[in-house]
Amino acid sequence: MTPGSARVPFAERGGRLRGLLDLATGTYPAFLFGGPVGRQLPVFHIHEVTPDTLEPHLRYLAENAYRTVVADEIAHFLRTGRLPAPRSVALTFDDARASLWTVAAPLLKRYSLRAITFAIPGRVMDAATVRPALDSGAPAPGTEDDSAVPFATWPELQALAASGVVDVQSHTLTHASIFCSSLPVGFVTPAFGAEHLLDRPLVSDDEGPVFLPASALGAPLYVRRSRMSEARRFVPDPGVIDRLTAHVAERGGAAFFDAPNWQRALFAVLPPDQGRFESAEEQSRAIDRELVESREALDRRVGRGTVKHVALPWGVSGRLTRHAIERAGFETAFAERLFHPKRIRPGDDPFWLMRLNGKFIPCLPGTRRRTLFSTV
């Protein structure tokens, strides 16, 4: 068994410390501090939205004559240095969450703006029809992200692409989190149910993707990293998971965790050999599959040959992933790099494009402008 990394590299972490380091090392563009945008293209990333969180930002863009661009226009700017229009920006919605359909798309239409969404085809469900949206009497717009169907469905993605309002691109096939260490760092407890679906680790081997469910009380947890990172995946033995979940179930299920020594009891049940590390060949194939099959699925169901751009989950990429992106035929990729400016300029590496949090949209030059320090 090859030992895996026992920690997540700092470059792959977020949080306040990372934000302070980015600030101290000058990675934020000047316009966040009241300066001009200059000859660059600001690209903002957004996830779940409600009318109250999104509409003020879209209104700000519209009232200050900003033009939103789509992914091919970003690639064109990189190659030629020509902006599509003055005050061009890009809005990207990661994950294609349900609120993209119910909230964002109607508001984008209202303000004559466009956006890009990076969708995860392995998480997209079929449906007989589309859901009610903000402009058609949605009962509680924005709460759908926490529903049993938390992502836009295939009919919704198809309608968004056909409308011309949303450019559908790739966010990999499954947006997978993987175990990367053979040393347990904890266990699935009832609190695991509060974790977002996209944070739950992949546990299947060669078959279709299966992610650790919240019901697997007692299953061991190991250090997690993105599938698109340089980490070699640790694949837990299903028998080990079954053994620990059965141990918890036989002793009261959720009530088992009320005992003061529950963690010690689970460590005592763990066998010394709990799984295996994937080979280098398996790792390369898995990364290729996340990219190639995501593009194929989106082209087949939505894009008709238009899917040429990808955003890496959690902004994590690496040497293996960068080569795989090129092999898969993508033209651009969005990923985070430590100490690199969070902006796009002509000639930038097309496979390491940087974005800004959508909360910084009001820092763009305009009436009622704000600065970075008034948005955090």
ZAMARGU-4260 file (C-alpha; in steps of 0.2 Angstrom, whole numbers, plus 5000, padded with zeros to 4 digits):
<rodrens>
0) 5000/5000/5000 | 5007/5017/4995 | 5005/5030/5008 | 4994/5045/5003 | 4995/5063/5008
5) 4989/5066/5026 | 4984/5084/5023 | 4976/5095/5010 | 4989/5107/5002 | 4987/5125/5007
10) 4985/5130/4988 | 4969/5119/4988 | 4961/5127/5004 | 4950/5142/5005 | 4945/5151/5021
15) 4950/5167/5029 | 4969/5164/5030 | 4969/5161/5011 | 4959/5177/5008 | 4971/5187/5018
20) 4986/5179/5009 | 4978/5184/4992 | 4976/5201/4999 | 4993/5203/5005 | 5001/5196/4989
25) 4992/5208/4977 | 4981/5195/4968 | 4966/5206/4969 | 4963/5218/4954 | 4965/5237/4957
30) 4946/5240/4954 | 4942/5231/4970 | 4950/5245/4979 | 4943/5260/4969 | 4954/5259/4954
35) 4950/5256/4936 | 4947/5240/4928 | 4960/5243/4914 | 4962/5231/4899 | 4956/5215/4908
40) 4940/5205/4909 | 4933/5202/4926 | 4925/5185/4928 | 4914/5182/4943 | 4909/5165/4951
45) 4892/5162/4959 | 4884/5147/4967 | 4866/5147/4975 | 4856/5162/4974 | 4840/5170/4980
50) 4831/5186/4972 | 4838/5196/4987 | 4856/5191/4984 | 4857/5191/4965 | 4845/5205/4959
55) 4855/5220/4967 | 4871/5214/4958 | 4862/5212/4941 | 4854/5229/4943 | 4871/5237/4947
60) 4878/5230/4931 | 4863/5235/4920 | 4862/5253/4927 | 4881/5255/4924 | 4880/5249/4906
65) 4890/5233/4909 | 4889/5220/4895 | 4890/5201/4900 | 4900/5189/4889 | 4899/5170/4886
70) 4913/5157/4886 | 4918/5158/4868 | 4920/5177/4869 | 4932/5175/4884 | 4943/5163/4873
75) 4942/5176/4859 | 4948/5190/4871 | 4963/5179/4877 | 4968/5176/4859 | 4966/5193/4851
80) 4966/5205/4866 | 4950/5213/4859 | 4936/5215/4871 | 4918/5212/4864 | 4912/5229/4871
85) 4917/5242/4883 | 4913/5237/4901 | 4913/5218/4897 | 4912/5206/4912 | 4907/5188/4914
90) 4895/5180/4926 | 4898/5161/4929 | 4886/5150/4939 | 4895/5134/4946 | 4886/5118/4948
95) 4870/5123/4938 | 4860/5123/4954 | 4841/5123/4954 | 4841/5142/4958 | 4850/5145/4941
100) 4833/5140/4933 | 4821/5147/4946 | 4830/5163/4950 | 4845/5168/4940 | 4838/5165/4923
105) 4822/5176/4925 | 4833/5190/4933 | 4846/5189/4919 | 4832/5191/4906 | 4824/5205/4916
110) 4840/5215/4915 | 4845/5209/4897 | 4861/5200/4904 | 4869/5183/4900 | 4879/5171/4910
115) 4889/5155/4909 | 4885/5140/4919 | 4897/5125/4923 | 4885/5110/4924 | 4889/5093/4931
120) 4880/5080/4920 | 4883/5066/4932 | 4872/5074/4944 | 4859/5081/4932 | 4842/5072/4933
125) 4828/5070/4920 | 4811/5077/4923 | 4794/5077/4914 | 4794/5096/4914 | 4802/5111/4920
130) 4799/5119/4937 | 4790/5135/4940 | 4802/5150/4940 | 4803/5167/4947 | 4794/5174/4932
135) 4780/5161/4933 | 4775/5161/4951 | 4788/5150/4959 | 4782/5147/4977 | 4799/5150/4986
140) 4812/5154/4974 | 4829/5150/4979 | 4825/5136/4991 | 4826/5123/4977 | 4844/5121/4980
145) 4840/5111/4996 | 4827/5100/4988 | 4828/5082/4982 | 4832/5089/4965 | 4845/5102/4969
150) 4852/5105/4952 | 4844/5111/4936 | 4836/5096/4927 | 4840/5091/4909 | 4824/5100/4902
155) 4829/5115/4912 | 4847/5115/4905 | 4840/5113/4887 | 4828/5127/4889 | 4842/5138/4896
160) 4854/5135/4882 | 4840/5137/4869 | 4836/5154/4876 | 4853/5161/4873 | 4853/5168/4891
165) 4864/5154/4898 | 4879/5147/4890 | 4881/5129/4897 | 4898/5122/4899 | 4907/5109/4909
170) 4911/5107/4928 | 4917/5089/4926 | 4906/5074/4925 | 4903/5071/4944 | 4912/5085/4954
175) 4920/5071/4964 | 4928/5072/4981 | 4940/5058/4984 | 4949/5050/4999 | 4968/5053/4998
180) 4975/5045/5014 | 4973/5028/5022 | 4973/5035/5040 | 4955/5038/5046 | 4952/5056/5052
185) 4934/5053/5058 | 4918/5044/5055 | 4901/5047/5048 | 4890/5054/5062 | 4872/5062/5061
190) 4881/5079/5058 | 4887/5072/5041 | 4870/5074/5034 | 4872/5093/5034 | 4887/5092/5022
195) 4883/5097/5004 | 4880/5083/4991 | 4896/5089/4982 | 4907/5087/4997 | 4903/5069/5000
200) 4917/5057/4995 | 4917/5045/4981 | 4916/5027/4988 | 4913/5016/4972 | 4927/5007/4963
205) 4925/5004/4944 | 4907/5004/4943 | 4896/5020/4941 | 4899/5033/4954 | 4892/5031/4971
210) 4895/5044/4985 | 4895/5041/5003 | 4878/5043/5010 | 4873/5052/5026 | 4864/5035/5031
215) 4881/5026/5032 | 4883/5030/5051 | 4900/5024/5057 | 4909/5023/5040 | 4927/5029/5042
220) 4932/5046/5034 | 4949/5050/5027 | 4957/5066/5021 | 4948/5072/5006 | 4954/5081/4990
225) 4946/5085/4973 | 4947/5071/4960 | 4955/5084/4948 | 4970/5086/4961 | 4987/5078/4960
230) 4981/5066/4974 | 4981/5047/4972 | 4964/5041/4977 | 4962/5029/4992 | 4948/5017/4989
235) 4941/5010/5005 | 4936/4992/5006 | 4917/4991/5005 | 4918/4977/5018 | 4926/4989/5031
240) 4912/5002/5028 | 4899/4988/5030 | 4907/4982/5046 | 4907/4999/5054 | 4890/5004/5049
245) 4883/4987/5055 | 4892/4990/5072 | 4883/5007/5074 | 4866/5000/5068 | 4867/4986/5080
250) 4870/4998/5094 | 4856/5011/5092 | 4861/5020/5076 | 4861/5038/5079 | 4860/5035/5098
255) 4877/5026/5097 | 4885/5043/5096 | 4878/5049/5112 | 4891/5038/5121 | 4906/5047/5127
260) 4918/5034/5120 | 4910/5031/5103 | 4925/5036/5093 | 4937/5024/5103 | 4924/5010/5100
265) 4925/5013/5081 | 4943/5014/5080 | 4944/4997/5090 | 4933/4989/5076 | 4944/4995/5061
270) 4955/4982/5053 | 4973/4987/5050 | 4971/4985/5031 | 4956/4996/5026 | 4958/4998/5007
275) 4970/5001/4993 | 4977/5016/4983 | 4973/5017/4965 | 4987/5015/4952 | 4994/5030/4942
280) 4985/5023/4927 | 4969/5022/4936 | 4971/5040/4942 | 4974/5046/4924 | 4959/5037/4917
285) 4948/5044/4930 | 4953/5062/4927 | 4951/5059/4908 | 4934/5052/4911 | 4928/5067/4921
290) 4933/5078/4907 | 4929/5068/4891 | 4912/5061/4897 | 4906/5077/4904 | 4909/5086/4887
295) 4901/5071/4878 | 4886/5071/4889 | 4883/5090/4889 | 4885/5090/4870 | 4873/5076/4867
300) 4860/5083/4879 | 4862/5102/4878 | 4876/5109/4868 | 4877/5101/4850 | 4896/5104/4849
305) 4897/5120/4859 | 4905/5113/4875 | 4923/5119/4874 | 4926/5126/4892 | 4927/5119/4909
310) 4928/5125/4927 | 4937/5114/4939 | 4928/5109/4955 | 4934/5119/4970 | 4946/5128/4958
315) 4958/5113/4960 | 4969/5108/4945 | 4987/5101/4943 | 4999/5094/4930 | 4989/5079/4926
320) 4973/5088/4925 | 4980/5102/4914 | 4987/5089/4901 | 4970/5080/4902 | 4961/5096/4898
325) 4971/5098/4882 | 4969/5080/4877 | 4950/5082/4879 | 4950/5097/4867 | 4944/5110/4879
330) 4949/5128/4874 | 4949/5136/4892 | 4949/5130/4910 | 4946/5140/4926 | 4956/5135/4941
335) 4964/5143/4956 | 4983/5147/4957 | 4992/5153/4973 | 4999/5170/4971 | 4992/5173/4953
340) 4981/5188/4949 | 4962/5185/4950 | 4959/5193/4933 | 4960/5188/4914 | 4971/5197/4902
345) 4976/5193/4884 | 4990/5180/4883 | 4985/5172/4900 | 4987/5153/4901 | 4970/5147/4895
350) 4970/5132/4906 | 4973/5142/4922 | 4960/5157/4921 | 4956/5165/4938 | 4939/5172/4944
355) 4932/5183/4958 | 4918/5180/4970 | 4902/5187/4964 | 4900/5197/4980 | 4913/5209/4972
360) 4902/5214/4957 | 4898/5231/4966 | 4916/5235/4966 | 4916/5238/4947 | 4917/5257/4943
365) 4899/5264/4943 | 4886/5274/4952 | 4885/5268/4971 | 4901/5259/4969 | 4908/5249/4984
370) 4926/5243/4988 | 4933/5226/4994 | 4932/5231/5012 | 4914/5236/5011 | 4909/5219/5004
375) 4918/5207/5015
</rodrens>
